[in-house]
Amino acid sequence: MLSACTTQGPAPADPAKPPESAARIDGMPADWTLVSAVIVSRHGVRSPTHAHPPLDKLSPDAWPGWPVPAGYLTARGGSLAERMGRYYGDWLRARRVLPDGACPAPGVVYGWADIDQRTRESGNALLQGIAPGCGMRTSHQADLTTYDAVFQPVAAGDCPLDPGAARGAIEARLAPDGVAGLNRRYAASLARMGEVLDYAHSPACGAPGGCKLEDVPTRLRVEGDGSGVTLRGALGSAAKASEVFLLQYGEGLPDNAVAWGRIRDDKDWALLLAAHNAQRDLLNKTPYLATTNGTPLLATVLDALTRAEAAGASPAAPVRGPVVPAGNRVYVLTGHDTNIANLAGMLKLDWQLTGQPDNTPPDGALVFSLWRNPAGEPFVRVEFVYQSMHQLRHLTALSLDEPARRETLTLSECTGGPDGKACQWPAFAQRARAALSPACLEGVK
């Protein structure tokens, strides 16, 4: 649970910055009231996780070392996450959701994180940034040895995934060429990755005359018990390597250590990360997989917004998962890029980011904000908030004057609000409920 506030509160907001300053950032009129925000964030910059095949098999060159165990948030990753939190805090204070110069009342800001070190510590950093000096820490499942069903419902055994249905859903998206056509579709990305890795001389190649990464077949692996779906072969390896290069860049490694200094420019980054974006889209946004993996998280988001819209009422809550405290107005859920992609697949959200080639970068977040117009009518707005490559690289101190990047997302059939990108609350709630899988959350109405 959140700890009590200390005597030291956040620095008072600049009195010369009325809500109009936030309006320039979030694009909403100053006379609209921000009721609450649910922030579904990816964790921050971490060391590489274990891969198949291992990274050291993909290149003859030694990979740079990391100062933390595999998959852990780094100190710099924590600093970047706290900077995002400070940006959120500035925005929320300017919008009068949080008080100036004082800690929020208990429960107004609340966090829930997945069990991994990188998610827990990222959640802590985000909350510390949102309310500096208030001693806030994210909550999480007490048992760190079992999966949290909010973020990992299939692995936790809460949401059954049918292997045949999973394979069929992916193959249907890839028709008529199927998985075998992925290498042709992403040939340029795979070829460039092969050059950066020097794959022809890698242990994975092993052929006396060398070989090409783009010639390695991409395979879809679906576990027989439904516990996981992965891509192996060329696209899977390229996706993993490109993500590691981005993490190296965000971690601040020297230029000659990031991909051994072989990435030329922004276009090169975009070409390489096309593999990572493709994998994330295919494995996590395909509707069947998105719904099966994302239902508990979307139900949690919907529950928090429903409570906020009803001004503290207690609607039907998910059977499992955290229950948001009474009076909550800012809810920070810290998970993984897979979780964000699941929600995007369920709500049919798509985006391309400016200044950031990774569609789900470290600390990137889907922000669901609940608003009331001057007539008191409720609307929901969905944005993707993130740090650009430049901001990640240079540890930019984010603020309303130096903001994080925001991409307002369009929900089909939702054309309300001042810019036609907001959803009237009843329409959003209906759409979100319709996206939930009854097999995962019985009792969500």
N, C-alpha and C positions, 0 to 999 in steps of 0.2 A: 504494500500500500504506500501511498505518498506520505512522506514524513512531514512533520509540522514545519512551518516557515520559521526561519531564523529572524533575528531582529534586523538583519541587513536586507533591504528590499532592492528591487531593480532600480537602476538609475532613472530619475524622472524623465519622461519624454519631453522633447523640445516643445514648449508651449506654442511656438510659432508654427507647429505642424498640426493643423486641424485635420479632420477626416478627409479633406480634399487631397491631402498628400497621399493618403492610402488609395483614394479614388483614382489617382493617376497610375497607381501600380496595379490595382485589381480590376480596373475598368468599370467599376460600378459607381452609380451616382452617389454623391455625398448624402442625399436624403434617403437612401436605402439603408436599412439597419441589418448589420450582420448579427445573426442570432447565435450561431454556433459553427464550428468547423471540425470535421473529422479528417485527420491527416494519416493516410496510409503510406508509410515511408519504407523505402528500402534501407537497409543498413549502410554504413559508411565504408570507406576504403579499408579493405582487409587484405591479408596475405592470400595467395592462391590456395584453393582447396585441392584435395586429391583428385586426380584425373585418370581416365582410362583411354588410351595408354598414358603412362606418366609423361609429364612435360619433357623430362630429360631424354625421352625416346624420340621426340619430334625434331630435335635440332642437334647438330654436332657441337654447338656452342654451349658453354655453361650458362645457366640461368642465374640472374642475380639473387642473392640471399635476401631474406626478410628478417626483421627483428622480433617477430612473434611466431608462435606455432601456426600451423596450417589452418586457414579459415578464421583467424582472429582479427578483430579490429585493431588497427595500429594506433599509436598515439596521435599521429597526424590525422588519421581517419576520425578520431574523436574530436579533434579540433575543427575539422571541416563540418562535422555534424553539429557541433555547438554553434558554429557560425550560421548554419541554416536555422537552428532554433532561435538565435537572436533576431534573424530576419522575420521569422514568424511572430515573435514577441512584439517587435516594433509595429508590424502590421496590425496585430490584434489589439494593441494598445491604441493605435491611431483610430481604429474602428470601434473603440470603446467596449470591446469584449473583455479586456483585462484592465485592471486599474493602473494608473500612473503612480510610480513611486511607492508601491506597496505590493506585498505578495497577494496572489489570488486567494480567495477563500477556499477552504478544503473542498476538494471535489470538482472545483471549476475547471482545473486542468488535471487530466488523468492520462496515464500511459499504460499500455499493455504491449509486451514484447514476446517474441518467440524465445525458445529456451537457449539458443546458441549465445556464446559470449559476444559475438559481433552484433547480434540484435539487442541483447540486453544493454550493452555498453553504448550502443548508438542511441537507444531510447533514453538512457540517462543523459547523454550529451544533449540531445534535442530538448529535453525538459529543462536542463540547466541553462540552456540558451534562451528558452522561452521566458523563464522567470529566474534571472540570475540572483544568486544569494538566497534563494528560498528553500534550498535543501531538497528539491524534488528528485525522486527517483522513480523509474518505471516499475510497474508491477509485472509479474510474470508467474507462470505456473510454478508451484513449489517443487515439484518433482522434475529435476533437470535430466532425468534418465529416460523419460518417456516423451513421445511426440505430443505437442500441443495441437489439438484438433482444430483450433481456429486457423492455424497456418499450414498444418500438415495433416488434413483429415483422412487422406487415403492411407498414409503410413500409420496413422493412429488407429486405423480400423473403423472409423466412424462412417466413412463414405466408400461404399464398395465400387471398385472400378473393374468393369468387365474387359478382360484383355482383347477379346474379339471386337467389341464395340470400339475400343480405343484405336486399334489398328485400322478398323474400317473407317472411322471418322477421319483419321489422318490421310489414308489413301484416297478418300473421297475428295478431300481438299486438294490433293495433288494430281487428280485425274486430268488428262488421260495418261500422263507419263509415270505417275507414282513416285515412290522414293528414288527409284533408279534415275529419274530425271533431274534430281536436285543438283547433281554435279554439273550438268549442262546449264541449268538455270543460274548457278553461281560460279560458273567457270572462271570468270575474271577475278573474283574474290579469292577463290581457292588457288589460282595460279600465283597471284601476288603473295598470298600467305606462304606458299611454297618457297618463293624467293626469299622472303624475310627470314623464314626459319632455316633456309638452306637445307630443305627437306631431302634433297637428292643425296646429301652426305650424312643423313641422320641414321641413328641405330634402327629406327622403325623401317627405313628403306632397306638397307643392307645389301642391295643389289650392286654388283661390281660396276655396272654401267650407270648407276644412279636410277632414280625414278621420280615421278611427278606426283605431288599431293593430289592434284585434280583427277588422277587416274585411279586413286584408291576408292573403291566403291563405298558409298554412304549406305548404312544399314539402319533400319528401325528395330530397336530391341524393346519388346514388351514383356515384362516379367509374367510368368505363368500364373502367379498368384495375384496379379493386378497391383503389385506394390510400386511399380515404376515404369516409366516410358522414357527412353533415351535414344539419342542418335549416336551411332558409332561410325568410324571411318572418317572420310575426308571432311565432311561438313561439321561433324562433332568436334574433331580435333581443331579445325580452324576457328570454330566458335569459342572453344576454350582458350586458345592461344590469344585471340584478339582481345578477349576480356582481360586476360592477364596483362597484356600490354597497356590497356587503359588503366588498370590498377597501378601498374608501375608509374605511369604518368601522373596519376593523382597522388601517389605516395611521394612524389617529388624526386624520384631517382634522377641522376644526371642524364642529360640527353643521350650520351653514348651508351647508357645502360638500358634505356627504354627501347625494347626490341633491338638491342645492340646498335642503336643509332640508325636503323635502316628505314624508318618511316619518314617519308619525304615531306608531306604537307597535309593539309586538311582533307584533300581529296583522297589521299592514301589512307588516312584514318577511316574515312567513310567506306572506302572499298573493303578494307579489312574487317570492319565491324558489321558489314552486311551479313556475314556468316553468323555472327552472334545474334543479331536481330532476327534473322530467319529461323534459327533454332528456337528462340524464345517464342516467336509467333506460332510456330508449328506445334510445339509441345505444350504450350500453356494457354494459347488463345483459341485453339480449335474448340468449337463449342462444347462438345461432350467432355473433353478434358478440363476446360475452364470451369464448367458447371460442377463437375465432380470434385475438383480441387478447391473451388472458390466459394462454394455455398456458405460454409460457416462464417467466413470473413465478410462476405456481402451482407449476411444476416446481421452480423455485429454492427456494421456501418449503418444499416437501415434501422436497427433498434435504437442506436444512439441518436440519429436524426429524428426518429419518431418521438422519442422522449423530449428532445429539445423543442420540437414543433408543438407538442402538447403541453409545454411549460411545466415539465416535471411530472406529468402523469406516468403511470406505469402500464404501458401496453404489453401485449404478449411478447415475452423475451425468448431468445433462442434457448433450446434445451440445454446446450452446453456453451461454455465460453464465459468471458468476463461480463459482469453486469455493471454498466456505467454508473458512477455515483450520482446521487440526487444533486441537481443544480449544475451538472456538468455542461460546459460550453466549448471546451477544447479537448479533443480526444485524439491521442497520438498512438497509432498502432504501428509497431516497428517489426517488419518482416523481411521479405526477400523480393528480388525482381520477379520471381515466379508468381508471387502473390499479386503483384501489380498487374502482371500480364493476365492472370486469371480473371481479375475484375474487369479488365479491358475487354476480354473475350465475352464475358457474360453480358456486359452493357453495350457491346458493339462499338467500342471506342477505339479510334486510331489516331496516331499523331506522328509527326516528324519534327524533331527539335532543331531549333536554330542554335548554332554554335556548339552542338553536342551530338556526335554521330551515334552514340549508344542510346537507344530508346528508353532504357531503364537504368540510368547511371547511378552510381553510389549516391545515397541521400535523396535521390529523386522520389517524388511522392505524388500520389493522386490525392487531391484535396477536394473534399465534398463540403461545400459551404451552404448553409441555410440562411436565407435572407427574407426580409419583409419589405415590401414596397411601401410608399407613403400611405396607401390605403390599408395596410396591414396584411396583405395577401402573401402567403409563403411561397418561396421559389428555391430550387436547388440549382447550384452551379457546380460544375466539375472542371478542375484545372489540373494540369501536370506542372509541378513546380520543381525546379532543378538548378544545378550549378553548371555553367558552361565549362568547356574544356579549359578556357583561360582562368576561370574562377577556381576550378579544382587545382590547377597547376600552381597558381600564385597565392593560394590561401587567402582569397579576397575577403575582407571584412564586410559582410553583407549588411545592408540597412535599407531604409526607404530611399536614400539617395544613391545607394549602390546595390540595387535589388538583385535577388535571385531571378532567374528567368521563369516566366509563367506562360503556359500555353493553354488557353481556354478551349475546352473540348466540346464538340457538338454531339448531343444525343439526338438521334433521329426522331423526328416527330415532336421535338421540343423546340419551340421557337419563341419562347417568352422572354421577358426581361428587356432591358434597354438595348441590348445588342442582338437579340434573337437567339441567344445561346443558353438561356436559363429554362429550367423545367418547372412548371407549376408543381407544387408539392404533391397533390394527389396523383398526378400523372407519373412523377418519378417513383413514388412509393409503389404504385401499381406495377410499374415496369420492373422495379427491383424484385418485388415479391414473385413476379412471374418467372424471373430468371433463376430462382432457387430450385434446388433439387429436393423433392419430398423424401427421397431415399436417404438424404444426408441430415435433414433437420425436420423431423416430424414435430408438428406443433407450431411452426412458424406460419402465421396467418397473414 
